[in-house]
Amino acid sequence: MTEHPTSHEGRQPLAARSQERARPRQEAAAGLPAELPGGPAAPASPAPEVPAQPTGPDAPGHPGTTGGTDHPAAPEVTDRPGVLGGTDHPSGVGHPGGPGAVAVAVSPQHPGGGARGGDVTARREGDRLRFVGAATRRIARGIDLDEIVLGLCRATVPTFSDEILVYLRDPLPVGDERPVAPFVLRLRRTDRLRLSDLEGEELVLVPDPDPTPAAELCEVRNGGALAEVLRGVRPVFGDSAAAKAALTELLGPEHPLPGGLRAVLAPLRGRRRVIGAAVFLRRPEQPGFEPNDLLVAAQLATHTALGIDKAVLYGREAYIADELQRTMLPDSLPQPTGVRLASRYLPAAETARVGGDWYDAIPLPGSRVALVVGDVMGHSMTSAAIMGQLRTTAQTLAGLDLPPQEVLHHLDEQAQRLGQDRMATCMYAVYDPVSHRITVANAGHPPPILLHLGGRAEVLRVPPGAPIGVGGVDFEAVELDAPAGATLLLYTDGLVESRLRDVWTGIEQLRERLAATAQLTGPDHSPPLEALCDDVLDMLGPGDRDDDIALLAARFDGIAPSDVAYWFLEPEDAAPGRARRLARRALARWDLEELTDSVELLISEVVTNAVRYAERPVTLRLLRTDVLRCEVGDDSPQLPRQRRARDTDEGGRGLFLVNRLARRWGATRLSGGKVVWFELSTRT
């Protein structure tokens, strides 16, 4: 698709344009050189040899050598080439006005060719240099590909040309990778302005809805005219035989240039190869291009191509870093019993989008769930990599069912092993839906906020602790009530801290925002979890995206005591029979008699396996939620393994039955043994 700007930076004001139109007559009356309109033509200076196009970072006007001052796209000192007039020669000589033109030499014997003629020459040379400097700065300000191409268009239309077409290679090669074949150019952008009559004699520039037609795609043929021009790298006039054939191939045979249009075809060469082409066009009523305009076009093409190269590399690096970070975050959250979860992750602003924030929810034995939010200090791919390592370590430690403070202690040791100054903050909480309690340990992280069912938002008082990686610090855990219907919010400091506010001010604003949102749903209903997360992120202002943000919300539903049955069984031969009787009574109490046969068979197999290796009492627990969950625990660390029994074996078929009849099953190693569990659907 082509784009048409509605305004152009660097365009000359109308008052200045009318003054420039009047200036030739005034200067001619004052006896200036005959190169201006109305006088005899002055002898044209020889056309200078066009030097090779600079391609390296040391080229004049390179973005890396210009200052940081934000200049307009074109100086307000003279109109674009063609406004001041001059004789229109096929070679382009005789177009002295404008920043891209070379001054015509004046004979010392010519009347009026004294000091004032030298001033005009110096002024025009200065205009050209100022235009090139301003245009290259405008191009260099772009960060991504579209900004750079737009900068080229806005800097040249209408100051240097009436229309521009920019073609780029599709796809663009990145770095050292070899471009794909065939060599295809795609029209990336075209800009065109036209003069429109208004009241009186004023002329204004307005967007032209009908730009010069051109093909969207062009395949560059080996040995063709376009390939030869691109290989030569230097800009060429459009009236040469080679350029005419190249333009026909580029724009398409069905889109010939309208008669009288003047063109310059400038290849765009990056650091290693040609990546596109720019076509500068002028209308027939305007003076044609001059040899020095080729120098201007070469400078613009060089800076544009180098900027595109950098933009493509920057975009690839940002994409890799962003993908690295996102792949280390969970694709989806689990659905543990008794709690509902929602999460959000926002990268930082474009200037620092890579960070080390992460969140996780890890199911634990006994229907518990571990809630983790962490933040690795720094913004780099290293931070994202460290985040992935710490998250993996936290998952492994959670699988061992270690207390929260022990998990943080081992994370601290792991961060020190990763290297010096590998620091992070972390909040680790374990929620038990049966006891309606939550155990929290903190490592230098902002405190969590608990939103109660009635709408009261409370900042939980947890020991702050030291960040992970400091070393030699003990972590402390606290156990708090987690009433049904309450919502726990874990977050990183990017949500509450920025250049505009300190962290405690942000925490207080977050607490007030949660309370205000809860008031909208009434005292008897909790706000929807997903909508609550979106509303929390809406509190971010335009200056609050200095850091990435991780957010984890947990709605505590809990499990009612009437839906839990728990027993201890001595490790003896009679234990399986007793377990079957206890399970039968619980199912009758819950009106789940249709599951009796399956539950008795599976419990008998799992308890028998536990009694065989246990030395201490075996635990049996039944949980009724949307499914029926059975958990059998013992003090043996050896996990059961399903195997295919031979026809002559007397045992080895217990887990095979569990796998065939249960909806899900699994085994988890604990610090003091293991738990084997299975689930059956309660819906018939």
Disulfide bonds with the S-S distance in Angstrom:
none
